[in-house]
Amino acid sequence: MILMQHYITKPLNLTTLGLLMGTHTASAASSSYVNPITYGGITSIPDLLLAIVDLVFLIGVPIIVMFIIYGGFLFVTAGDNEAQIAKARTTFKWTLLGALVLLGAKVIAAAIQATISSL
């Protein structure tokens, strides 16, 4: 009985393996390689770069808005206190600088994507 199973299953396994290899080599010869990682429409490095910058934007913009509100709160509560006014100005200055860096990153990423896409 064991000998009979060996002679039945071995040709079946070899035939299955041959069919799988034959279909794989035939399909590989007739088509080009397709990127298997296409999550969210990201199919290239420039698209990945823009997706990362968009994620940073998604997180950074609410933080910038909160710091602008915080700077305004500092201005309102400062009154005549010069130290508090200086702190509020510093908060606004660094918040605007951070916003410009964030915007600059978006512009640079879009420029890189356009340059690579045109090549």
KEDRENVEX-920690 format. One record per atom (N, C-alpha, C, O): x, y, z. Coordinates in steps of 0.001 Angstrom, whole numbers, padded with zeros to 6 digits, always signed. Atoms other than C-alpha are relative to their C-alpha. Layout:
XYZ;...
//
This chain:
+000826-001189+000000;+000000+000000+000000;+000868+001250+000000;+000590+002184-000752;-000881-001149-000051;+002799+002444+000878;+000750+000154-001307;+000941+001276-001776;-000700-000052+001265;+004672+001570-002282;-000908+000547-001097;-000456+001288-001970;+000958-000476+000994;+001553+002237-004327;-000227+001513+000142;-000326+002211-000867;+000168-001436-000204;+001074+005696-002761;+001216+000763-000516;+001079+001853-001072;-001218-000657+000465;+004683+006550-003561;-000009+000153-001519;+000352+001210-002036;+000000-000063+001459;+004266+005722-007255;-001133+000863-000555;-001036+001350-001681;+001108-000842+000457;+000976+007620-007513;+000274+001472+000296;+000044+002317-000568;-000174-001401-000372;+001902+010817-005664;+001244+000626-000606;+001240+001827-000878;-001231-000586+000531;+005436+011270-007023;-000196+000544-001424;+000208+001678-001681;+000223-000594+001332;+004419+011659-010712;-000970+001184+000044;-000841+002128-000734;+000946-001101-000119;+001535+013885-009636;+000709+001267+000467;+000451+002349-000062;-000745-001149-000494;+003871+016181-007700;+000929+000561-001070;+001025+001780-001220;-000899-000465+001057;+006376+016353-010565;-000775+000678-001131;-000319+001677-001688;+000823-000610+001040;+003614+017101-013071;-000494+001378+000437;-000481+002322-000352;+000460-001291-000529;+002230+019885-010866;+001135+001006+000012;+000948+002164-000360;-001163-000882-000018;+005688+021339-010416;+000362+000447-001411;+000673+001616-001633;-000306-000350+001393;+006316+021223-014156;-001003+000985-000574;-000625+001908-001295;+001021-000928+000487;+003024+022949-014907;+000187+001390+000599;+000065+002394-000103;-000206-001289-000638;+003712+025686-012377;+001214+000719-000571;+001171+001925-000814;-001200-000625+000555;+007191+026300-013712;-000218+000427-001445;+000271+001474-001869;+000251-000339+001399;+006000+026264-017299;-000857+001242-000144;-000572+002088-000992;+000843-001190+000093;+003270+028825-016738;+000730+001227+000510;+000519+002332+000009;-000742-001141-000549;+005596+031009-014688;+001011+000530-001016;+001130+001742-001193;-001006-000462+000967;+008334+031113-017333;-000663+000582-001236;-000133+001511-001844;+000677-000541+001170;+005852+031707-020114;-000544+001394+000283;-000472+002272-000577;+000541-001315-000315;+004230+034624-018334;+001112+001007+000229;+000944+002187-000078;-001108-000916-000234;+007586+036106-017337;+000632+000441-001310;+001127+001563-001409;-000611-000353+001278;+008819+036038-020925;-000869+000969-000791;-000354+001741-001600;+000883-000813+000828;+005756+037791-022321;-000361+001346+000612;-000911+002200-000084;+000380-001264-000617;+005305+040617-019817;+001189+000623+000713;+002199-000035+000961;-001059-000688-000733;+007415+043199-018047;-000297-000053+001484;-001399-000415+001895;+000145+000025-001452;+007958+043481-014313;-000928+001114+000448;-000807+002252-000005;+000942-000958-000552;+005168+045230-012431;+000321+000168+001477;+000542-000812+002189;-000293-000287-001393;+005805+046919-009111;-001098-000586+000885;-002266-000230+000726;+001038+000604-000842;+004021+044830-006447;-000481+000915+001112;-001520+000652+001717;+000364-000901-001090;+003909+047718-003962;-000696+001213-000611;-000042+002167-001032;+000768-001116+000566;+001137+050004-005182;-001037+000470+000997;-002192+000698+000637;+000923-000406-001047;-000426+051022-001908;-000392+001458-000172;+000480+002327-000205;+000498-001364+000092;-002580+054127-002281;+000398+000713-001280;+000438+001943-001308;-000398-000619+001261;-001491+054726-005870;+001460+000390-000061;+001874+001064-001003;-001424-000311-000013;+002182+055024-004943;+000710-001057-000829;+000773-002226-000449;-000671+000947+000891;+004093+053444-007793;+001442+000380-000288;+002145-000369-000966;-001369-000415+000270;+007362+055371-007861;+000559+000756+001200;-000168+001098+002133;-000671-000721-001084;+009891+057099-005620;-000531+001429+000137;-000766+001868+001262;+000562-001353-000164;+008598+060628-006411;-001395-000004+000622;-001732+000888+001401;+001327+000101-000631;+005065+059520-005501;+000124-000293+001483;-000648+000228+002287;-000237+000291-001409;+006399+058101-002239;+000455+001248+000740;+000017+001505+001861;-000481-001235-000611;+008217+061361-001515;-001146+000973+000245;-001240+001569+001318;+001157-000887-000185;+005047+063381-002071;-000965-000532+001058;-001566+000253+001791;+000881+000573-001019;+003047+060967+000095;+000554+000258+001398;-000205+000538+002326;-000614-000275-001304;+005527+061407+002949;-000170+001468+000368;-000498+001794+001509;+000156-001435-000263;+005425+065198+002609;-001461+000325+000312;-001740+001166+001167;+001422-000218-000303;+001615+065083+002539;-000342-000463+001411;-001150+000170+002091;+000226+000464-001357;+001657+063050+005755;+000548+000995+001019;-000089+001267+002037;-000576-001007-000900;+003965+065591+007393;-000884+001240+000015;-001080+001847+001068;+000932-001125+000068;+001610+068341+006180;-001239-000271+000837;-001716+000600+001564;+001209+000368-000725;-001352+066487+007631;+000199+000130+001505;-000728+000498+002227;-000301-000110-001424;+000339+066430+011028;+000435+001417+000360;+000065+001925+001419;-000611-001279-000321;+002172+069775+010836;-000938+001194-000027;-000797+002106+000789;+000881-001162+000126;-000595+072145+009770;-000844+000223+001260;-000934+001362+001718;+000730-000253-001255;-002788+071591+012865;+000908+000475+001134;+000493+001280+001968;-000935-000452-001032;+000289+072022+015064;+000335+001476-000200;+000409+002232+000769;-000287-001412+000290;+001112+075319+013330;-001186+000874+000404;-001003+001940+000991;+001193-000771-000371;-002464+076517+013794;-000100+000134+001523;-000433+001203+002035;+000062-000069-001462;-002336+075631+017498;+001041+000973+000557;+000758+001698+001511;-001019-000917-000494;+000929+077545+017961;-000315+001454-000358;+000052+002361+000389;+000429-001366+000324;-000481+080599+016164;-001046+000465+001025;-001004+001602+001494;+000999-000337-001023;-003455+080514+018546;+000679+000230+001345;+000320+001153+002076;-000728-000164-001258;-001060+080063+021477;+000754+001331+000030;+000772+002010+001056;-000688-001296+000070;+001006+083065+020312;-000958+001158+000167;-000636+002137+000840;+001021-001027-000186;-002149+085154+020061;-000463+000092+001438;-000683+001184+001961;+000373+000009-001413;-003132+084085+023551;+001075+000679+000851;+000763+001415+001787;-001080-000646-000737;+000301+085153+024803;-000028+001517-000190;+000201+002267+000759;+000098-001442+000239;-000107+088563+023147;-001138+000617+000814;-000969+001682+001409;+001162-000551-000696;-003556+089072+024683;+000236+000064+001502;-000136+001037+002159;-000197+000037-001445;-002499+088051+028167;+001252+000741+000461;+001465+000883+001665;-001252-000658-000393;+000838+089927+028097;-000246+001351+000640;+000448+001722+001587;+000254-001340-000541;-000625+093351+028784;+001193+000910-000272;+001606+001057-001423;-001156-000888+000153;+002285+095765+029407;+001314-000689+000346;+002357-000037+000380;-001195+000743-000391;+004763+093056+030396;+000879-000244-001238;+000493-001001-002129;-000880+000094+001171;+007677+093344+027929;+000563-001411-000179;+000782-001851-001308;-000532+001361+000096;+009005+089867+028750;-001018-000937-000663;-000650-001783-001478;+001054+000820+000598;+005661+088266+027840;-000207+000352-001470;-000440-000528-002299;+000126-000413+001402;+005413+090323+024649;+001152-000572-000818;+000947-001020-001946;-001150+000572+000695;+008925+089189+023694;-000184-001507-000210;+000165-002047-001260;+000268+001440+000122;+007919+085577+024376;-001034-000269-001092;-000889-001219-001863;+001029+000151+001031;+004810+085992+022182;+000583+000239-001382;+000266-000492-002320;-000635-000261+001299;+006890+087521+019357;+000896-001164-000424;+000912-001565-001588;-000870+001142+000306;+009397+084683+019595;-000826-001205-000433;-000448-001918-001363;+000880+001105+000369;+006567+082144+019464;-000522+000174-001418;-000513-000775-002203;+000478-000259+001360;+005112+083784+016349;+001115-000160-001017;+000907-000739-002083;-001119+000065+000948;+008518+084064+014703;+000355-001445-000332;+000503-001796-001502;-000376+001385+000251;+009386+080394+015147;-001134-000801-000618;-000887-001743-001372;+001139+000669+000629;+005882+079282+014206;-000046+000310-001490;-000248-000588-002307;-000007-000368+001420;+006028+081214+010944;+001190-000607-000723;+001069-001011-001880;-001160+000633+000615;+009531+079903+010274;-000266-001490-000244;+000091-002019-001297;+000362+001406+000180;+008284+076339+010810;-000996-000195-001128;-000907-001164-001881;+000976+000079+001090;+005359+076989+008473;+000686+000181-001349;+000342-000498-002317;-000733-000199+001247;+007748+078279+005807;+000847-001222-000356;+000947-001585-001528;-000766+001225+000256;+009965+075201+006189;-000923-001100-000506;-000573-001824-001438;+000966+001004+000435;+006916+072968+005845;-000466+000262-001425;-000555-000661-002235;+000407-000357+001353;+005749+074828+002768;+001148-000203-000990;+000934-000671-002108;-001165+000204+000857;+009273+074774+001335;+000238-001473-000304;+000616-001825-001421;-000152+001436+000232;+009442+071004+001786;-001002-000490-001034;-000677-001321-001883;+001033+000380+000978;+006200+070646-000150;+000389+000456-001407;+000237-000292-002373;-000392-000539+001305;+007482+072866-002969;+001184-000787-000564;+001197-001117-001750;-001169+000736+000466;+010822+071043-003165;-000388-001416-000424;+000109-001913-001434;+000446+001345+000364;+009114+067632-003203;-000758+000007-001321;-000583-000892-002143;+000735-000103+001270;+006787+068742-005999;+000953+000271-001156;+000760-000256-002251;-000985-000279+001049;+009754+070109-007974;+000805-001247-000346;+001076-001507-001518;-000747+001240+000251;+011685+066857-007564;-000865-000987-000769;-000392-001643-001697;+000880+000915+000704;+008669+064849-008651;-000189+000404-001460;-000184-000446-002350;+000179-000473+001376;+008137+067021-011729;+001264-000223-000815;+001183-000584-001989;-001254+000197+000715;+011819+066809-012660;+000216-001464-000344;+000580-001786-001476;-000201+001420+000252;+012017+063035-012297;-001030-000531-000986;-000707-001374-001823;+001043+000453+000922;+008724+062529-014117;+000289+000448-001430;-000041-000264-002378;-000289-000485+001355;+009910+064625-017064;+001183-000735-000622;+001324-000746-001844;-001129+000768+000533;+013069+062513-017405;-000503-001299-000520;+000278-002109-001018;
//
